[in-house]
Amino acid sequence: MYFHPLQEDISKLSEEDLLKRIKELTSKVGTARRFGRNPDILSKLQEALSTYQNEIRNRRIEHWHKEHKKARGEPDLGDLVNIE
C-alpha cells in the first residue's frame, strides 16, 4: 500500500469522495503521461491512484462478504464470542 505523509486518511473518506479523488487522479495521470517530462511525478500519481482504487475495492469486497453472510444465515463472529 502506498502511503505519503501528506496524504489524507482515506479510510475516513466516503465512497463518493474516494470516487471523486480517483477521477481527479486519473485525469492527472493522463496529463502526466501526455507530457511525460517527469517520470517520478507520473509514478507517484499512479501510486496514489492505486491506493484509492484499492480502498474502494476492499470496501466493496467487505460489503459483499457481509451481505452474502446474511443471505446464508451465518452468524457474525461477534455473536459467537462471549467476552464476559
C-alpha positions as CSV (number, residue, x, y, z in Angstrom):
1,M,0.0,0.0,0.0
2,Y,1.2,3.4,-0.9
3,F,1.4,6.0,1.9
4,H,2.5,9.5,1.7
5,P,2.8,11.7,4.9
6,L,0.8,14.5,3.3
7,Q,-2.0,12.2,2.0
8,E,-5.2,12.2,4.0
9,D,-6.5,9.2,5.9
10,I,-8.5,7.6,3.1
11,S,-10.3,5.2,5.5
12,K,-12.3,8.1,6.8
13,L,-13.5,9.2,3.3
14,S,-16.9,8.4,2.0
15,E,-17.2,6.3,-1.2
16,E,-18.3,9.3,-3.1
17,D,-15.2,11.3,-2.0
18,L,-13.0,8.3,-3.0
19,L,-14.6,8.1,-6.4
20,K,-14.1,11.9,-6.9
21,R,-10.4,11.6,-6.0
22,I,-10.0,8.6,-8.3
23,K,-11.5,10.7,-11.1
24,E,-9.1,13.6,-10.4
25,L,-6.1,11.4,-10.2
26,T,-6.9,9.5,-13.4
27,S,-7.1,12.9,-15.2
28,K,-3.7,13.9,-13.7
29,V,-2.1,10.6,-14.6
30,G,-3.3,11.1,-18.2
31,T,-1.9,14.6,-18.3
32,A,1.4,13.4,-16.9
33,R,1.6,10.6,-19.5
34,R,0.9,13.1,-22.3
35,F,3.7,15.4,-21.3
36,G,6.0,12.7,-20.0
37,R,8.7,15.0,-18.8
38,N,8.9,13.8,-15.2
39,P,8.5,10.0,-14.7
40,D,8.8,10.5,-10.9
41,I,5.6,12.5,-10.8
42,L,3.8,10.0,-13.0
43,S,5.0,7.2,-10.7
44,K,3.8,9.0,-7.6
45,L,0.4,9.8,-9.2
46,Q,0.0,6.2,-10.2
47,E,0.8,5.0,-6.7
48,A,-1.7,7.4,-5.1
49,L,-4.4,6.4,-7.7
50,S,-3.7,2.7,-6.9
51,T,-4.2,3.4,-3.2
52,Y,-7.6,5.0,-3.7
53,Q,-8.6,2.2,-6.1
54,N,-7.5,-0.5,-3.6
55,E,-9.5,1.2,-0.8
56,I,-12.7,1.2,-2.9
57,R,-12.1,-2.4,-3.9
58,N,-11.5,-3.5,-0.3
59,R,-14.7,-1.8,0.9
60,R,-16.8,-3.4,-1.8
61,I,-15.3,-6.8,-1.1
62,E,-16.0,-6.4,2.6
63,H,-19.6,-5.3,1.9
64,W,-20.1,-8.2,-0.5
65,H,-18.9,-10.7,2.1
66,K,-21.2,-9.2,4.8
67,E,-24.2,-9.4,2.5
68,H,-23.6,-13.0,1.5
69,K,-23.1,-14.0,5.1
70,K,-26.5,-12.5,5.9
71,A,-28.1,-14.3,2.9
72,R,-26.7,-17.6,4.0
73,G,-27.8,-17.1,7.6
74,E,-24.3,-17.3,9.0
75,P,-23.9,-15.5,12.4
76,D,-21.4,-12.7,12.8
77,L,-18.4,-13.8,14.9
78,G,-19.3,-11.1,17.4
79,D,-22.4,-13.1,18.1
80,L,-20.5,-16.3,18.8
81,V,-17.8,-14.9,21.2
82,N,-18.7,-14.1,24.8
83,I,-16.0,-11.9,26.4
84,E,-17.6,-11.8,29.9
